[in-house]
Amino acid sequence: MKPAADLAVIGGGLAGVEAAWQAAQRGYRVAVLEMRPQLMTPAHRTADLAELVCSNSLRSNQLTNAVGLLKEEMRRLGSLVMDWAERTAVPAGAALAVDREAFAAGITAALASHPMVEIVRREVTELPGDPGDLAHGAGVCVLASGPLTSELLAASLAEFTGIEHLYFYDAVAPVVEAETIDRSRVFPASRYEKGDPEGYLNCPLSREEYDAFYEALVGAEAHPRRSFDKAIFFEGCLPVEEIARRGRHALRFGSMKPVGLVDPGTGRRPWAVVQLRPENTLKTLYNLVGFQTNLKWGEQRRVFSLIPGLEKAAFARYGVMHRNTFIDSPRLLKATLQFRGRDKVLAGGQLTGVEGYVESAATGLVAGLNGARILAGLSPLVFPAATAVGSLCAHVSGGGADKTGGAGAADGAQGTGRLRRVAFQPMNANYGLLPPLENLVRDRRERNLYLSERALKALDDFIKDHVLDLAPVTWRR
Ligand SMILES: Cc1cc2nc3c(=O)[nH]c(=O)nc-3n(C[C@H](O)[C@H](O)[C@H](O)COP(=O)(O)OP(=O)(O)OC[C@H]3O[C@@H](n4cnc5c(N)ncnc54)[C@H](O)[C@@H]3O)c2cc1C
């Protein structure tokens, strides 16, 4: 019997629609297997594909910002999500925000009317096994079921990857770009001079600074806690703002304890300390140790900028605490987004350990494009590490400029109901993932612009040399 599709996409979210589009535009029959509306996730409200579950902003649209760069790269790669984001944009200054209903409806209609796409409304309960036995009879499959993957599929995924390689919560501290830390205000040291003397950067706070920080923290606005996120708090992993609410000095006896540290500037033990730990081997990124938080992103910027040394810090990613199904990608995925040892199964979206709408769509784009290449008998592509999309694929596959797989970890990542630390943490697009420029450029805006120019040049060359050998077909609609 003729299979129903060449490529099956599990999940019609931000990643899934982009994966489907890339393969369908190259002439392959695609089945998008989406469980809504039969089975809803706790966050989605509609039956539309590419529903934005929270904010309607796709964040910065500028080439001085890594997510702005990622958007431009996606435009050049023929992204469906970027096309509809622009068609449905609403005024948002330097950001790209959309009319969420028009955005999701436009994308759903574009796929529903595509001659090579079939949208199948059903829950996939098991992961495709061996080649020849893939979902919906397809030869290649893209797994893009997202952070709220259904329970049955998550159980099957745990079997497929090994339970220790699947995470259900994301509880991470903010990460800042190293170059934006004011070194004149911080000092390197490990507690009690044990271990690497450069192990941590310490931000010392005087009593007055601590009091001001404390007041700002307990008064800051947090995301509303959703019922499906509660489990994470029962696990004993409390946000820093909730620990602070237990008493003015709770943090001084917890993650901000100053014991074992002497500020070389004063020769004394500080009143309190925030420790910064390298997030990667290049030390281009640092996380705020023990600062997992549920505060709104703008509030994190405002409150954490009160910490001495972080006044002008650029946040590579903000702290989050929410339900998030993601796999230990550095151990499971190649930079082509194929599963190691299962070449015909690819992954895209938040499940791979990227964070954010645009990042999810971008990795879906790579998975779909590579799925089409496998069907065409061409080798799947590894995007250049100097591009934002390539740097994300490198990050999730453990081979990036940040060498995530073997580097330091943010505190508080959770596993299957037990607290445990993992080396791999989900990541937004950021310049810290790109290889540094050869020449030092002090001004941050200027440096970011150079990095973006370098990325776009690398991408244009890459498209010319590699992507166009399987160019999109022009469909009449
Ligand atoms: C509550 C919440 C709020 C978020 N807010 C933001 C935000 O404001 N800004 C931001 O940039 N990012 C946000 N994110 C992070 C992330 O960028 C989005 O979740 C994004 O939608 C992820 O894209 P995706 O394609 O990986 O998953 P999704 O967009 O969630 O798509 C996955 C799809 O798979 C379907 N599915 C699941 N299981 C199955 C199954 N077994 N069979 C068939 N279909 C299935 C789902 O119904 C869904 O349509 C948020 C995440 C969560 C959980």
The ligand as an ORCA input file, in Angstrom:
! r2SCAN-3c Opt
* xyz 0 1
  C       3.273     27.992     29.057
  C       4.357     28.421     28.120
  C       4.497     29.763     27.783
  C       5.493     30.157     26.866
  N       5.608     31.475     26.547
  C       6.516     31.868     25.627
  C       6.608     33.240     25.241
  O       5.865     34.085     25.710
  N       7.546     33.585     24.321
  C       8.368     32.665     23.744
  O       9.181     33.045     22.882
  N       8.300     31.353     24.095
  C       7.409     30.938     25.030
  N       7.326     29.615     25.406
  C       8.328     28.675     24.907
  C       8.169     28.104     23.482
  O       8.798     28.960     22.614
  C       6.802     27.838     22.974
  O       6.245     26.859     23.790
  C       6.785     27.335     21.508
  O       5.452     27.253     21.114
  C       7.494     26.029     21.275
  O       7.349     25.601     19.939
  P       7.210     24.041     19.586
  O       6.846     23.947     18.163
  O       8.411     23.344     20.061
  O       5.989     23.547     20.483
  P       4.437     23.962     20.372
  O       4.288     25.267     19.708
  O       3.853     23.768     21.720
  O       3.864     22.863     19.382
  C       3.793     21.511     19.729
  C       2.505     20.956     19.149
  O       2.496     19.544     19.326
  C       1.196     19.141     19.691
  N       1.333     17.844     20.381
  C       1.823     17.579     21.611
  N       1.823     16.259     21.850
  C       1.310     15.678     20.735
  C       1.030     14.332     20.366
  N       1.272     13.337     21.208
  N       0.494     14.067     19.150
  C       0.209     15.081     18.283
  N       0.425     16.383     18.595
  C       0.983     16.667     19.793
  C       0.675     20.275     20.542
  O      -0.741     20.310     20.563
  C       1.266     21.496     19.825
  O       0.398     22.012     18.851
  C       6.359     29.187     26.316
  C       6.222     27.840     26.671
  C       5.233     27.457     27.559
  C       5.089     26.009     27.907
*
